[in-house]
Amino acid sequence: MKTSYLDLDLIKRDGPFDEFKQDVSVVSVELKSGEQCHQILLMYPNEIIGMNGMSSLPFAVEEVNKVFQTKDDLSTRADMSWVFRERNSKF
């Protein structure tokens, strides 16, 4: 699987997002099906570098219809179990 990037047009339309570290935000996405996936670690501007508790994404980035931040995205960072992709590897 290639490195995962969200559509830059979605980021421009739905952002900006609050950062918890420089250039890194925790976001949620809504898929075209209406399903939502939460606590995705996004490196500016649109690179997915992790998802809380997941070793791979449970969705195809092409299916993302909306990017947003929830109260949980903004408040539970210290309790998360991040699984990061290795730099220059596939997620």
N, C-alpha and C positions, 0 to 999 in steps of 0.2 A: 504494500500500500504506500502511496506517495505521502509526503508531508501534507498535513491538512491545513487548508486556508479557507476561511469564510469569504464569501463574495464581498469584495470591497465596496460595491454599491450598497449592500445591506448595511455595512458598517457605517458608511457615510450617512445613510438615511436614518438609521436607528440610534447612532451614537450622538455625542461622545459618552463614554462610560467612565464611572468613577474608578480610579486606580488605587490598588492597595500597596503597590510597589511601583517604582518608576517604570512606565510603559507596560505594566501588567494589570489586567482587570479580571475579575470573576464575573462571568455572564451566564445567562440562560439562553436557549434557543427554542423557537417554536417551528416545528416541521410543517410542511405543506399538508400533512394528514391531521394537523391540530395537536399532535403529541408534543409534549415539552420535555426538554432535557436540561438539567440544572447543573450549576457549579462547574463550569468549563473555564479553564485558565486560558486567557487570550493575551498573547503578546502583541503589542502595537505594531502595525495597525490591525492585522487580521489572521495571525498565525495561532492555531490551537496547539498549546504545548502540554496540556494535561486535562484530565477530567477526574473529579473527585471519586476515588474508589474504582476507577475503570482502567484496564490496561489497553483497551481499544475503544474507539468511538462506537456507540450503539446506533449510529445513524450515518447516512452519506451526507457530506457537506452540501451537495447539490439539492438536497431536500429541505434545507433551512430556508424558512420564509420570513423569520423575524429574529432579531437579537435584542435582548433586554436584560435588565438587572432586577433581581428580586431582593426583598429585605434579607433573606437568607444568604444570597450571594454576597451581600455587603457586610454581613455580621458574623458569619460562622467560620471565617478563614482559619482560625487557630485550631479548630477541631477537625479539619479535613485530612483525609488520607490520600494525598496526591500520588498519582502514578505518572511520572514524567517520561516522555519519550526521550531517548538518547539523542543528543545533537547529531544532525546529519543522518538520522535513521528514520524509519517509517513508523507512523503512529497508527 
